[in-house]
């Protein structure tokens, strides 16, 4: 999602191919043996990480200076914490059956105390994570907060995270997000012609 949002913001036209990870097409495996999504192919360039795709897109066109904001030490720390510790906690929260050795209440407490409340505290002071304008940090972190929210929306609504909820809702209702959320049919390679 964040890669698509960065590409759309940068005005880079792409052909979206929705992939079934249970039936990965050979055309994907040919350019990306790692076989994970997202993958961006642009000529001979192949990028296999959403953050790398974001940075590449912004290096092509960045009308509001998101990449400049990314050089901010605070931005780097926020994204690193999100992509590291919070991603691990998010996986434990979304897939408790895969992580039976961890206590779900401890996972929830870690998410709230180490990540969600600090973001909420920051957003009480500023409209966006780095200040008064939207930045790459907002777009890089938003999809993970959205996923957390979607696991149990009723429970999430009970948390005293009003600034974070407003920030999340503003992103969910944004033209940028809505522009990349169309459904695409699952991509299948064309069948080989028989001789």
KETI-232057 format. One record per atom (N, C-alpha, C): y, x, z; residue number from 1; residue in one letter. Coordinates in nm, 3 decimals, m for minus. Layout:
<sites>
{site {Y, X, Z}, NUM, A}
...
</sites>
This chain:
<sites>
{site {m0.119, 0.083, 0.000}, 1, X}
{site {0.000, 0.000, 0.000}, 1, X}
{site {0.126, 0.088, 0.000}, 1, X}
{site {0.129, 0.191, 0.086}, 2, X}
{site {0.250, 0.273, 0.091}, 2, X}
{site {0.268, 0.353, m0.037}, 2, X}
{site {0.159, 0.394, m0.099}, 3, X}
{site {0.171, 0.464, m0.227}, 3, X}
{site {0.227, 0.370, m0.333}, 3, X}
{site {0.178, 0.248, m0.338}, 4, X}
{site {0.230, 0.149, m0.434}, 4, X}
{site {0.376, 0.120, m0.410}, 4, X}
{site {0.415, 0.110, m0.283}, 5, X}
{site {0.555, 0.081, m0.250}, 5, X}
{site {0.646, 0.195, m0.295}, 5, X}
{site {0.602, 0.319, m0.273}, 6, X}
{site {0.683, 0.434, m0.314}, 6, X}
{site {0.695, 0.442, m0.466}, 6, X}
{site {0.586, 0.415, m0.536}, 7, X}
{site {0.589, 0.416, m0.682}, 7, X}
{site {0.682, 0.308, m0.735}, 7, X}
{site {0.677, 0.189, m0.675}, 8, X}
{site {0.765, 0.079, m0.718}, 8, X}
{site {0.911, 0.112, m0.688}, 8, X}
{site {0.938, 0.165, m0.570}, 9, X}
{site {1.075, 0.203, m0.532}, 9, X}
{site {1.131, 0.308, m0.628}, 9, X}
{site {1.045, 0.404, m0.667}, 10, X}
{site {1.087, 0.511, m0.757}, 10, X}
{site {1.094, 0.465, m0.902}, 10, X}
{site {1.050, 0.342, m0.930}, 11, X}
{site {1.056, 0.288, m1.066}, 11, X}
{site {0.956, 0.352, m1.160}, 11, X}
{site {0.843, 0.397, m1.107}, 12, X}
{site {0.741, 0.462, m1.190}, 12, X}
{site {0.637, 0.359, m1.229}, 12, X}
{site {0.628, 0.327, m1.357}, 13, X}
{site {0.528, 0.229, m1.399}, 13, X}
{site {0.387, 0.288, m1.387}, 13, X}
{site {0.297, 0.209, m1.335}, 14, X}
{site {0.158, 0.253, m1.320}, 14, X}
{site {0.066, 0.139, m1.360}, 14, X}
{site {m0.053, 0.176, m1.401}, 15, X}
{site {m0.159, 0.078, m1.423}, 15, X}
{site {m0.243, 0.077, m1.297}, 15, X}
{site {m0.245, m0.036, m1.230}, 16, X}
{site {m0.322, m0.049, m1.107}, 16, X}
{site {m0.466, m0.085, m1.142}, 16, X}
{site {m0.559, m0.009, m1.089}, 17, X}
{site {m0.700, m0.039, m1.106}, 17, X}
{site {m0.760, m0.061, m0.967}, 17, X}
{site {m0.792, m0.184, m0.939}, 18, X}
{site {m0.853, m0.219, m0.811}, 18, X}
{site {m0.997, m0.173, m0.813}, 18, X}
{site {m1.037, m0.098, m0.711}, 19, X}
{site {m1.170, m0.036, m0.710}, 19, X}
{site {m1.257, m0.098, m0.602}, 19, X}
{site {m1.380, m0.129, m0.639}, 20, X}
{site {m1.481, m0.167, m0.539}, 20, X}
{site {m1.545, m0.038, m0.490}, 20, X}
{site {m1.530, m0.008, m0.361}, 21, X}
{site {m1.586, 0.117, m0.310}, 21, X}
{site {m1.738, 0.115, m0.304}, 21, X}
{site {m1.797, m0.003, m0.319}, 22, X}
{site {m1.943, m0.012, m0.326}, 22, X}
{site {m1.994, 0.017, m0.466}, 22, X}
{site {m1.909, 0.000, m0.565}, 23, X}
{site {m1.948, 0.025, m0.705}, 23, X}
{site {m1.835, 0.102, m0.773}, 23, X}
{site {m1.822, 0.229, m0.736}, 24, X}
{site {m1.714, 0.312, m0.789}, 24, X}
{site {m1.737, 0.339, m0.937}, 24, X}
{site {m1.638, 0.311, m1.020}, 25, X}
{site {m1.656, 0.334, m1.164}, 25, X}
{site {m1.661, 0.483, m1.197}, 25, X}
{site {m1.735, 0.516, m1.301}, 26, X}
{site {m1.750, 0.657, m1.340}, 26, X}
{site {m1.616, 0.718, m1.380}, 26, X}
{site {m1.524, 0.637, m1.433}, 27, X}
{site {m1.392, 0.691, m1.471}, 27, X}
{site {m1.316, 0.741, m1.348}, 27, X}
{site {m1.334, 0.676, m1.235}, 28, X}
{site {m1.271, 0.723, m1.111}, 28, X}
{site {m1.339, 0.851, m1.062}, 28, X}
{site {m1.470, 0.850, m1.060}, 29, X}
{site {m1.545, 0.967, m1.013}, 29, X}
{site {m1.519, 1.089, m1.099}, 29, X}
{site {m1.489, 1.068, m1.226}, 30, X}
{site {m1.462, 1.180, m1.316}, 30, X}
{site {m1.332, 1.252, m1.280}, 30, X}
{site {m1.233, 1.177, m1.233}, 31, X}
{site {m1.107, 1.243, m1.198}, 31, X}
{site {m1.099, 1.276, m1.049}, 31, X}
{site {m1.181, 1.208, m0.968}, 32, X}
{site {m1.174, 1.226, m0.823}, 32, X}
{site {m1.313, 1.221, m0.761}, 32, X}
{site {m1.383, 1.333, m0.761}, 33, X}
{site {m1.517, 1.335, m0.701}, 33, X}
{site {m1.516, 1.298, m0.552}, 33, X}
{site {m1.402, 1.311, m0.488}, 34, X}
{site {m1.388, 1.272, m0.347}, 34, X}
{site {m1.420, 1.124, m0.330}, 34, X}
{site {m1.388, 1.045, m0.433}, 35, X}
{site {m1.427, 0.903, m0.441}, 35, X}
{site {m1.366, 0.816, m0.331}, 35, X}
{site {m1.243, 0.844, m0.295}, 36, X}
{site {m1.171, 0.758, m0.201}, 36, X}
{site {m1.047, 0.703, m0.270}, 36, X}
{site {m0.989, 0.601, m0.213}, 37, X}
{site {m0.865, 0.545, m0.267}, 37, X}
{site {m0.755, 0.566, m0.165}, 37, X}
{site {m0.631, 0.577, m0.211}, 38, X}
{site {m0.588, 0.569, m0.350}, 38, X}
{site {m0.608, 0.702, m0.424}, 38, X}
{site {m0.605, 0.691, m0.555}, 39, X}
{site {m0.603, 0.806, m0.644}, 39, X}
{site {m0.496, 0.777, m0.748}, 39, X}
{site {m0.412, 0.876, m0.774}, 40, X}
{site {m0.313, 0.865, m0.881}, 40, X}
{site {m0.342, 0.972, m0.983}, 40, X}
{site {m0.353, 0.931, m1.109}, 41, X}
{site {m0.365, 1.026, m1.218}, 41, X}
{site {m0.241, 1.013, m1.304}, 41, X}
{site {m0.174, 1.126, m1.326}, 42, X}
{site {m0.057, 1.131, m1.414}, 42, X}
{site {m0.075, 1.255, m1.500}, 42, X}
{site {m0.121, 1.235, m1.623}, 43, X}
{site {m0.154, 1.350, m1.707}, 43, X}
{site {m0.266, 1.429, m1.641}, 43, X}
{site {m0.243, 1.560, m1.621}, 44, X}
{site {m0.343, 1.645, m1.556}, 44, X}
{site {m0.332, 1.644, m1.403}, 44, X}
{site {m0.229, 1.579, m1.352}, 45, X}
{site {m0.209, 1.573, m1.208}, 45, X}
{site {m0.296, 1.463, m1.147}, 45, X}
{site {m0.371, 1.497, m1.043}, 46, X}
{site {m0.450, 1.399, m0.969}, 46, X}
{site {m0.415, 1.414, m0.821}, 46, X}
{site {m0.369, 1.304, m0.762}, 47, X}
{site {m0.336, 1.303, m0.619}, 47, X}
{site {m0.429, 1.205, m0.550}, 47, X}
{site {m0.486, 1.248, m0.437}, 48, X}
{site {m0.588, 1.167, m0.370}, 48, X}
{site {m0.550, 1.123, m0.229}, 48, X}
{site {m0.426, 1.141, m0.192}, 49, X}
{site {m0.379, 1.099, m0.060}, 49, X}
{site {m0.253, 1.015, m0.078}, 49, X}
{site {m0.244, 0.905, m0.005}, 50, X}
{site {m0.129, 0.815, m0.021}, 50, X}
{site {0.003, 0.885, 0.011}, 50, X}
{site {0.005, 0.971, 0.112}, 51, X}
{site {0.128, 1.042, 0.148}, 51, X}
{site {0.170, 1.138, 0.036}, 51, X}
{site {0.072, 1.204, m0.026}, 52, X}
{site {0.102, 1.293, m0.139}, 52, X}
{site {0.157, 1.212, m0.257}, 52, X}
{site {0.102, 1.094, m0.280}, 53, X}
{site {0.152, 1.008, m0.388}, 53, X}
{site {0.295, 0.967, m0.359}, 53, X}
{site {0.323, 0.931, m0.234}, 54, X}
{site {0.460, 0.894, m0.197}, 54, X}
{site {0.557, 1.009, m0.226}, 54, X}
{site {0.521, 1.128, m0.179}, 55, X}
{site {0.611, 1.243, m0.196}, 55, X}
{site {0.631, 1.276, m0.344}, 55, X}
{site {0.523, 1.266, m0.423}, 56, X}
{site {0.536, 1.293, m0.566}, 56, X}
{site {0.628, 1.189, m0.630}, 56, X}
{site {0.607, 1.062, m0.600}, 57, X}
{site {0.690, 0.955, m0.658}, 57, X}
{site {0.837, 0.977, m0.624}, 57, X}
{site {0.864, 1.011, m0.499}, 58, X}
{site {1.003, 1.031, m0.457}, 58, X}
{site {1.063, 1.158, m0.517}, 58, X}
{site {0.979, 1.255, m0.548}, 59, X}
{site {1.031, 1.375, m0.615}, 59, X}
{site {1.071, 1.345, m0.760}, 59, X}
{site {1.019, 1.236, m0.815}, 60, X}
{site {1.054, 1.195, m0.951}, 60, X}
{site {1.185, 1.116, m0.953}, 60, X}
{site {1.200, 1.028, m0.855}, 61, X}
{site {1.321, 0.943, m0.848}, 61, X}
{site {1.333, 0.888, m0.707}, 61, X}
{site {1.445, 0.915, m0.644}, 62, X}
{site {1.464, 0.878, m0.504}, 62, X}
{site {1.609, 0.832, m0.484}, 62, X}
{site {1.641, 0.711, m0.530}, 63, X}
{site {1.781, 0.668, m0.532}, 63, X}
{site {1.849, 0.661, m0.396}, 63, X}
{site {1.773, 0.637, m0.289}, 64, X}
{site {1.835, 0.623, m0.157}, 64, X}
{site {1.809, 0.741, m0.064}, 64, X}
{site {1.752, 0.849, m0.119}, 65, X}
{site {1.733, 0.970, m0.039}, 65, X}
{site {1.622, 0.965, 0.064}, 65, X}
{site {1.515, 0.893, 0.036}, 66, X}
{site {1.404, 0.886, 0.131}, 66, X}
{site {1.342, 1.023, 0.156}, 66, X}
{site {1.328, 1.103, 0.051}, 67, X}
{site {1.265, 1.234, 0.066}, 67, X}
{site {1.352, 1.326, 0.151}, 67, X}
{site {1.483, 1.314, 0.138}, 68, X}
{site {1.574, 1.392, 0.222}, 68, X}
{site {1.552, 1.353, 0.368}, 68, X}
{site {1.538, 1.223, 0.393}, 69, X}
{site {1.511, 1.176, 0.529}, 69, X}
{site {1.379, 1.231, 0.580}, 69, X}
{site {1.284, 1.249, 0.489}, 70, X}
{site {1.152, 1.297, 0.528}, 70, X}
{site {1.159, 1.439, 0.582}, 70, X}
{site {1.260, 1.516, 0.541}, 71, X}
{site {1.275, 1.652, 0.591}, 71, X}
{site {1.321, 1.654, 0.737}, 71, X}
{site {1.361, 1.540, 0.787}, 72, X}
{site {1.401, 1.524, 0.926}, 72, X}
{site {1.279, 1.548, 1.016}, 72, X}
{site {1.294, 1.632, 1.116}, 73, X}
{site {1.183, 1.664, 1.207}, 73, X}
{site {1.127, 1.538, 1.272}, 73, X}
{site {1.215, 1.444, 1.307}, 74, X}
{site {1.169, 1.319, 1.368}, 74, X}
{site {1.080, 1.240, 1.275}, 74, X}
{site {1.113, 1.240, 1.147}, 75, X}
{site {1.032, 1.168, 1.049}, 75, X}
{site {0.893, 1.229, 1.040}, 75, X}
{site {0.888, 1.361, 1.033}, 76, X}
{site {0.760, 1.430, 1.024}, 76, X}
{site {0.674, 1.400, 1.145}, 76, X}
{site {0.733, 1.403, 1.264}, 77, X}
{site {0.658, 1.376, 1.387}, 77, X}
{site {0.606, 1.233, 1.388}, 77, X}
{site {0.688, 1.137, 1.346}, 78, X}
{site {0.645, 0.996, 1.343}, 78, X}
{site {0.528, 0.976, 1.248}, 78, X}
{site {0.540, 1.031, 1.129}, 79, X}
{site {0.434, 1.014, 1.028}, 79, X}
{site {0.306, 1.086, 1.071}, 79, X}
{site {0.320, 1.206, 1.127}, 80, X}
{site {0.201, 1.280, 1.173}, 80, X}
{site {0.129, 1.203, 1.285}, 80, X}
{site {0.205, 1.148, 1.379}, 81, X}
{site {0.144, 1.070, 1.487}, 81, X}
{site {0.076, 0.945, 1.433}, 81, X}
{site {0.139, 0.881, 1.335}, 82, X}
{site {0.083, 0.762, 1.274}, 82, X}
{site {m0.047, 0.794, 1.200}, 82, X}
{site {m0.042, 0.898, 1.116}, 83, X}
{site {m0.156, 0.930, 1.031}, 83, X}
{site {m0.269, 0.999, 1.108}, 83, X}
{site {m0.238, 1.050, 1.226}, 84, X}
{site {m0.339, 1.116, 1.307}, 84, X}
{site {m0.390, 1.025, 1.417}, 84, X}
{site {m0.325, 1.032, 1.531}, 85, X}
{site {m0.373, 0.961, 1.650}, 85, X}
{site {m0.377, 0.810, 1.631}, 85, X}
{site {m0.270, 0.752, 1.573}, 86, X}
{site {m0.268, 0.607, 1.561}, 86, X}
{site {m0.372, 0.557, 1.461}, 86, X}
{site {m0.394, 0.629, 1.352}, 87, X}
{site {m0.495, 0.590, 1.254}, 87, X}
{site {m0.634, 0.585, 1.320}, 87, X}
{site {m0.662, 0.683, 1.404}, 88, X}
{site {m0.791, 0.685, 1.475}, 88, X}
{site {m0.803, 0.563, 1.566}, 88, X}
{site {m0.698, 0.533, 1.641}, 89, X}
{site {m0.698, 0.418, 1.730}, 89, X}
{site {m0.710, 0.288, 1.650}, 89, X}
{site {m0.638, 0.281, 1.537}, 90, X}
{site {m0.643, 0.162, 1.453}, 90, X}
{site {m0.785, 0.137, 1.404}, 90, X}
{site {m0.854, 0.241, 1.360}, 91, X}
{site {m0.992, 0.225, 1.316}, 91, X}
{site {m1.080, 0.174, 1.428}, 91, X}
{site {m1.061, 0.226, 1.550}, 92, X}
{site {m1.140, 0.180, 1.664}, 92, X}
{site {m1.110, 0.033, 1.696}, 92, X}
{site {m0.985, m0.005, 1.680}, 93, X}
{site {m0.944, m0.143, 1.708}, 93, X}
{site {m0.996, m0.240, 1.601}, 93, X}
{site {m0.989, m0.199, 1.474}, 94, X}
{site {m1.033, m0.285, 1.364}, 94, X}
{site {m1.186, m0.297, 1.357}, 94, X}
{site {m1.256, m0.191, 1.391}, 95, X}
{site {m1.401, m0.186, 1.373}, 95, X}
{site {m1.472, m0.152, 1.505}, 95, X}
{site {m1.460, m0.239, 1.605}, 96, X}
{site {m1.519, m0.205, 1.736}, 96, X}
{site {m1.670, m0.181, 1.731}, 96, X}
{site {m1.739, m0.245, 1.638}, 97, X}
{site {m1.885, m0.226, 1.630}, 97, X}
{site {m1.920, m0.083, 1.590}, 97, X}
{site {m1.833, m0.018, 1.513}, 98, X}
{site {m1.857, 0.121, 1.472}, 98, X}
{site {m1.831, 0.219, 1.585}, 98, X}
{site {m1.757, 0.175, 1.686}, 99, X}
{site {m1.715, 0.264, 1.794}, 99, X}
{site {m1.758, 0.205, 1.928}, 99, X}
{site {m1.886, 0.177, 1.940}, 100, X}
{site {m1.936, 0.110, 2.061}, 100, X}
{site {m1.920, 0.196, 2.187}, 100, X}
{site {m1.900, 0.327, 2.168}, 101, X}
{site {m1.885, 0.416, 2.283}, 101, X}
{site {m1.746, 0.407, 2.347}, 101, X}
{site {m1.651, 0.341, 2.280}, 102, X}
{site {m1.516, 0.330, 2.337}, 102, X}
{site {m1.491, 0.188, 2.388}, 102, X}
{site {m1.418, 0.181, 2.495}, 103, X}
{site {m1.384, 0.053, 2.556}, 103, X}
{site {m1.268, m0.010, 2.478}, 103, X}
{site {m1.286, m0.131, 2.424}, 104, X}
{site {m1.180, m0.195, 2.346}, 104, X}
{site {m1.048, m0.210, 2.423}, 104, X}
{site {m1.056, m0.232, 2.554}, 105, X}
{site {m0.933, m0.244, 2.633}, 105, X}
{site {m0.858, m0.111, 2.640}, 105, X}
{site {m0.933, 0.000, 2.647}, 106, X}
{site {m0.870, 0.132, 2.647}, 106, X}
{site {m0.805, 0.161, 2.513}, 106, X}
{site {m0.871, 0.120, 2.406}, 107, X}
{site {m0.815, 0.139, 2.272}, 107, X}
{site {m0.683, 0.063, 2.259}, 107, X}
{site {m0.684, m0.060, 2.303}, 108, X}
{site {m0.563, m0.143, 2.297}, 108, X}
{site {m0.452, m0.083, 2.382}, 108, X}
{site {m0.484, m0.037, 2.502}, 109, X}
{site {m0.383, 0.024, 2.589}, 109, X}
{site {m0.324, 0.149, 2.526}, 109, X}
{site {m0.409, 0.232, 2.464}, 110, X}
{site {m0.359, 0.353, 2.396}, 110, X}
{site {m0.265, 0.315, 2.282}, 110, X}
{site {m0.305, 0.218, 2.203}, 111, X}
{site {m0.221, 0.175, 2.090}, 111, X}
{site {m0.085, 0.130, 2.139}, 111, X}
{site {m0.084, 0.049, 2.242}, 112, X}
{site {0.042, m0.004, 2.295}, 112, X}
{site {0.127, 0.105, 2.358}, 112, X}
{site {0.067, 0.184, 2.445}, 113, X}
{site {0.146, 0.279, 2.523}, 113, X}
{site {0.186, 0.404, 2.446}, 113, X}
{site {0.099, 0.451, 2.357}, 114, X}
{site {0.127, 0.576, 2.287}, 114, X}
{site {0.198, 0.556, 2.154}, 114, X}
{site {0.189, 0.435, 2.097}, 115, X}
{site {0.244, 0.419, 1.962}, 115, X}
{site {0.336, 0.297, 1.948}, 115, X}
{site {0.286, 0.179, 1.979}, 116, X}
{site {0.363, 0.059, 1.950}, 116, X}
{site {0.488, 0.046, 2.038}, 116, X}
{site {0.475, 0.069, 2.167}, 117, X}
{site {0.593, 0.058, 2.254}, 117, X}
{site {0.698, 0.164, 2.222}, 117, X}
{site {0.660, 0.291, 2.198}, 118, X}
{site {0.763, 0.389, 2.158}, 118, X}
{site {0.834, 0.350, 2.027}, 118, X}
{site {0.760, 0.296, 1.930}, 119, X}
{site {0.826, 0.250, 1.807}, 119, X}
{site {0.921, 0.134, 1.839}, 119, X}
{site {0.876, 0.042, 1.922}, 120, X}
{site {0.959, m0.072, 1.961}, 120, X}
{site {1.087, m0.023, 2.031}, 120, X}
{site {1.073, 0.075, 2.120}, 121, X}
{site {1.190, 0.129, 2.191}, 121, X}
{site {1.289, 0.190, 2.093}, 121, X}
{site {1.237, 0.262, 1.993}, 122, X}
{site {1.326, 0.321, 1.891}, 122, X}
{site {1.397, 0.212, 1.813}, 122, X}
{site {1.323, 0.107, 1.777}, 123, X}
{site {1.380, 0.000, 1.695}, 123, X}
{site {1.474, m0.092, 1.774}, 123, X}
{site {1.474, m0.081, 1.905}, 124, X}
{site {1.575, m0.151, 1.984}, 124, X}
{site {1.712, m0.088, 1.963}, 124, X}
{site {1.712, 0.043, 1.929}, 125, X}
{site {1.837, 0.119, 1.915}, 125, X}
{site {1.887, 0.124, 1.771}, 125, X}
{site {1.794, 0.120, 1.675}, 126, X}
{site {1.830, 0.135, 1.535}, 126, X}
{site {1.755, 0.033, 1.452}, 126, X}
{site {1.811, m0.004, 1.338}, 127, X}
{site {1.748, m0.104, 1.252}, 127, X}
{site {1.617, m0.052, 1.193}, 127, X}
{site {1.614, 0.078, 1.162}, 128, X}
{site {1.495, 0.140, 1.102}, 128, X}
{site {1.452, 0.257, 1.189}, 128, X}
{site {1.339, 0.316, 1.159}, 129, X}
{site {1.283, 0.419, 1.245}, 129, X}
{site {1.370, 0.543, 1.257}, 129, X}
{site {1.445, 0.576, 1.151}, 130, X}
{site {1.530, 0.695, 1.156}, 130, X}
{site {1.677, 0.663, 1.169}, 130, X}
{site {1.712, 0.538, 1.180}, 131, X}
{site {1.853, 0.505, 1.193}, 131, X}
{site {1.890, 0.376, 1.123}, 131, X}
{site {2.004, 0.379, 1.056}, 132, X}
{site {2.061, 0.256, 0.998}, 132, X}
{site {2.009, 0.224, 0.859}, 132, X}
{site {1.930, 0.315, 0.798}, 133, X}
{site {1.881, 0.285, 0.663}, 133, X}
{site {1.731, 0.307, 0.652}, 133, X}
{site {1.673, 0.235, 0.561}, 134, X}
{site {1.530, 0.245, 0.532}, 134, X}
{site {1.497, 0.387, 0.489}, 134, X}
{site {1.382, 0.436, 0.534}, 135, X}
{site {1.341, 0.573, 0.500}, 135, X}
{site {1.193, 0.576, 0.463}, 135, X}
{site {1.149, 0.693, 0.420}, 136, X}
{site {1.009, 0.712, 0.389}, 136, X}
{site {0.923, 0.688, 0.513}, 136, X}
{site {0.972, 0.723, 0.631}, 137, X}
{site {0.896, 0.703, 0.754}, 137, X}
{site {0.863, 0.555, 0.773}, 137, X}
{site {0.960, 0.468, 0.747}, 138, X}
{site {0.935, 0.324, 0.761}, 138, X}
{site {0.823, 0.279, 0.669}, 138, X}
{site {0.831, 0.320, 0.543}, 139, X}
{site {0.732, 0.277, 0.445}, 139, X}
{site {0.596, 0.341, 0.472}, 139, X}
{site {0.595, 0.465, 0.520}, 140, X}
{site {0.469, 0.534, 0.548}, 140, X}
{site {0.396, 0.472, 0.667}, 140, X}
{site {0.469, 0.421, 0.764}, 141, X}
{site {0.409, 0.370, 0.888}, 141, X}
{site {0.383, 0.219, 0.882}, 141, X}
{site {0.467, 0.147, 0.811}, 142, X}
{site {0.457, 0.001, 0.806}, 142, X}
{site {0.316, m0.053, 0.777}, 142, X}
{site {0.243, m0.003, 0.676}, 143, X}
{site {0.111, m0.062, 0.647}, 143, X}
{site {0.013, m0.053, 0.764}, 143, X}
{site {0.024, 0.053, 0.845}, 144, X}
{site {m0.066, 0.070, 0.958}, 144, X}
{site {m0.034, m0.029, 1.069}, 144, X}
{site {0.095, m0.053, 1.092}, 145, X}
{site {0.135, m0.152, 1.192}, 145, X}
{site {0.094, m0.291, 1.144}, 145, X}
{site {0.107, m0.316, 1.016}, 146, X}
{site {0.065, m0.446, 0.959}, 146, X}
{site {m0.085, m0.467, 0.980}, 146, X}
{site {m0.165, m0.363, 0.955}, 147, X}
{site {m0.309, m0.375, 0.976}, 147, X}
{site {m0.341, m0.405, 1.122}, 147, X}
{site {m0.275, m0.335, 1.213}, 148, X}
{site {m0.297, m0.358, 1.355}, 148, X}
{site {m0.265, m0.503, 1.390}, 148, X}
{site {m0.151, m0.549, 1.342}, 149, X}
{site {m0.105, m0.686, 1.366}, 149, X}
{site {m0.206, m0.788, 1.313}, 149, X}
{site {m0.265, m0.761, 1.197}, 150, X}
{site {m0.355, m0.856, 1.133}, 150, X}
{site {m0.491, m0.868, 1.202}, 150, X}
{site {m0.529, m0.772, 1.282}, 151, X}
{site {m0.659, m0.780, 1.352}, 151, X}
{site {m0.663, m0.902, 1.442}, 151, X}
{site {m0.555, m0.924, 1.516}, 152, X}
{site {m0.548, m1.039, 1.605}, 152, X}
{site {m0.401, m1.081, 1.617}, 152, X}
{site {m0.356, m1.160, 1.520}, 153, X}
{site {m0.214, m1.198, 1.514}, 153, X}
{site {m0.171, m1.276, 1.637}, 153, X}
{site {m0.258, m1.360, 1.692}, 154, X}
{site {m0.223, m1.438, 1.811}, 154, X}
{site {m0.199, m1.346, 1.930}, 154, X}
{site {m0.286, m1.247, 1.947}, 155, X}
{site {m0.268, m1.152, 2.057}, 155, X}
{site {m0.143, m1.068, 2.037}, 155, X}
{site {m0.122, m1.022, 1.914}, 156, X}
{site {m0.004, m0.940, 1.884}, 156, X}
{site {0.124, m1.017, 1.917}, 156, X}
{site {0.123, m1.146, 1.892}, 157, X}
{site {0.243, m1.227, 1.917}, 157, X}
{site {0.278, m1.233, 2.066}, 157, X}
{site {0.181, m1.204, 2.152}, 158, X}
{site {0.206, m1.209, 2.297}, 158, X}
{site {0.272, m1.082, 2.352}, 158, X}
{site {0.264, m0.974, 2.276}, 159, X}
{site {0.320, m0.848, 2.324}, 159, X}
{site {0.472, m0.854, 2.326}, 159, X}
{site {0.532, m0.787, 2.423}, 160, X}
{site {0.678, m0.777, 2.431}, 160, X}
{site {0.725, m0.663, 2.340}, 160, X}
{site {0.715, m0.689, 2.210}, 161, X}
{site {0.751, m0.589, 2.109}, 161, X}
{site {0.845, m0.654, 2.007}, 161, X}
{site {0.949, m0.719, 2.054}, 162, X}
{site {1.031, m0.801, 1.966}, 162, X}
{site {1.098, m0.719, 1.854}, 162, X}
{site {1.146, m0.600, 1.884}, 163, X}
{site {1.211, m0.519, 1.781}, 163, X}
{site {1.110, m0.476, 1.675}, 163, X}
{site {0.990, m0.438, 1.719}, 164, X}
{site {0.885, m0.398, 1.625}, 164, X}
{site {0.839, m0.517, 1.541}, 164, X}
{site {0.827, m0.633, 1.603}, 165, X}
{site {0.787, m0.753, 1.528}, 165, X}
{site {0.890, m0.788, 1.421}, 165, X}
{site {1.018, m0.776, 1.455}, 166, X}
{site {1.123, m0.806, 1.356}, 166, X}
{site {1.116, m0.706, 1.241}, 166, X}
{site {1.102, m0.578, 1.274}, 167, X}
{site {1.090, m0.472, 1.173}, 167, X}
{site {0.970, m0.499, 1.082}, 167, X}
{site {0.855, m0.534, 1.142}, 168, X}
{site {0.735, m0.564, 1.066}, 168, X}
{site {0.758, m0.684, 0.974}, 168, X}
{site {0.812, m0.790, 1.029}, 169, X}
{site {0.836, m0.910, 0.950}, 169, X}
{site {0.935, m0.884, 0.836}, 169, X}
{site {1.039, m0.805, 0.863}, 170, X}
{site {1.136, m0.770, 0.756}, 170, X}
{site {1.066, m0.699, 0.641}, 170, X}
{site {0.971, m0.611, 0.673}, 171, X}
{site {0.897, m0.541, 0.567}, 171, X}
{site {0.804, m0.637, 0.493}, 171, X}
{site {0.735, m0.722, 0.567}, 172, X}
{site {0.642, m0.817, 0.506}, 172, X}
{site {0.715, m0.910, 0.409}, 172, X}
{site {0.838, m0.946, 0.442}, 173, X}
{site {0.916, m1.036, 0.358}, 173, X}
{site {1.003, m0.963, 0.255}, 173, X}
{site {0.998, m0.832, 0.252}, 174, X}
{site {1.085, m0.756, 0.162}, 174, X}
{site {1.042, m0.771, 0.016}, 174, X}
{site {1.139, m0.762, m0.072}, 175, X}
{site {1.110, m0.767, m0.216}, 175, X}
{site {1.018, m0.653, m0.256}, 175, X}
{site {1.037, m0.536, m0.197}, 176, X}
{site {0.954, m0.420, m0.232}, 176, X}
{site {0.807, m0.447, m0.199}, 176, X}
{site {0.780, m0.494, m0.080}, 177, X}
{site {0.641, m0.523, m0.041}, 177, X}
{site {0.582, m0.634, m0.127}, 177, X}
{site {0.656, m0.741, m0.142}, 178, X}
{site {0.606, m0.854, m0.220}, 178, X}
{site {0.579, m0.814, m0.365}, 178, X}
{site {0.657, m0.720, m0.417}, 179, X}
{site {0.639, m0.679, m0.557}, 179, X}
{site {0.509, m0.602, m0.581}, 179, X}
{site {0.450, m0.545, m0.476}, 180, X}
{site {0.328, m0.466, m0.495}, 180, X}
{site {0.202, m0.537, m0.445}, 180, X}
{site {0.217, m0.658, m0.398}, 181, X}
{site {0.105, m0.726, m0.336}, 181, X}
{site {0.028, m0.822, m0.427}, 181, X}
{site {0.052, m0.814, m0.556}, 182, X}
{site {m0.024, m0.901, m0.645}, 182, X}
{site {m0.172, m0.859, m0.642}, 182, X}
{site {m0.258, m0.957, m0.658}, 183, X}
{site {m0.401, m0.930, m0.665}, 183, X}
{site {m0.436, m0.881, m0.805}, 183, X}
{site {m0.528, m0.789, m0.811}, 184, X}
{site {m0.576, m0.736, m0.939}, 184, X}
{site {m0.726, m0.753, m0.944}, 184, X}
{site {m0.780, m0.781, m1.062}, 185, X}
{site {m0.926, m0.790, m1.072}, 185, X}
{site {m0.988, m0.652, m1.047}, 185, X}
{site {m1.109, m0.650, m0.996}, 186, X}
{site {m1.179, m0.524, m0.973}, 186, X}
{site {m1.203, m0.456, m1.107}, 186, X}
{site {m1.167, m0.328, m1.114}, 187, X}
{site {m1.180, m0.252, m1.239}, 187, X}
{site {m1.326, m0.219, m1.265}, 187, X}
{site {m1.366, m0.239, m1.391}, 188, X}
{site {m1.498, m0.197, m1.434}, 188, X}
{site {m1.481, m0.121, m1.564}, 188, X}
{site {m1.550, m0.007, m1.573}, 189, X}
{site {m1.545, 0.068, m1.697}, 189, X}
{site {m1.608, m0.015, m1.808}, 189, X}
{site {m1.559, 0.004, m1.928}, 190, X}
{site {m1.618, m0.065, m2.043}, 190, X}
{site {m1.762, m0.019, m2.060}, 190, X}
{site {m1.851, m0.111, m2.090}, 191, X}
{site {m1.991, m0.068, m2.109}, 191, X}
{site {m2.003, 0.024, m2.230}, 191, X}
{site {m2.092, 0.120, m2.217}, 192, X}
{site {m2.113, 0.213, m2.330}, 192, X}
{site {m2.178, 0.138, m2.446}, 192, X}
{site {m2.131, 0.171, m2.564}, 193, X}
{site {m2.189, 0.106, m2.683}, 193, X}
{site {m2.323, 0.167, m2.714}, 193, X}
{site {m2.418, 0.080, m2.747}, 194, X}
{site {m2.550, 0.131, m2.784}, 194, X}
{site {m2.548, 0.174, m2.930}, 194, X}
{site {m2.615, 0.286, m2.960}, 195, X}
{site {m2.616, 0.334, m3.100}, 195, X}
{site {m2.694, 0.242, m3.191}, 195, X}
</sites>
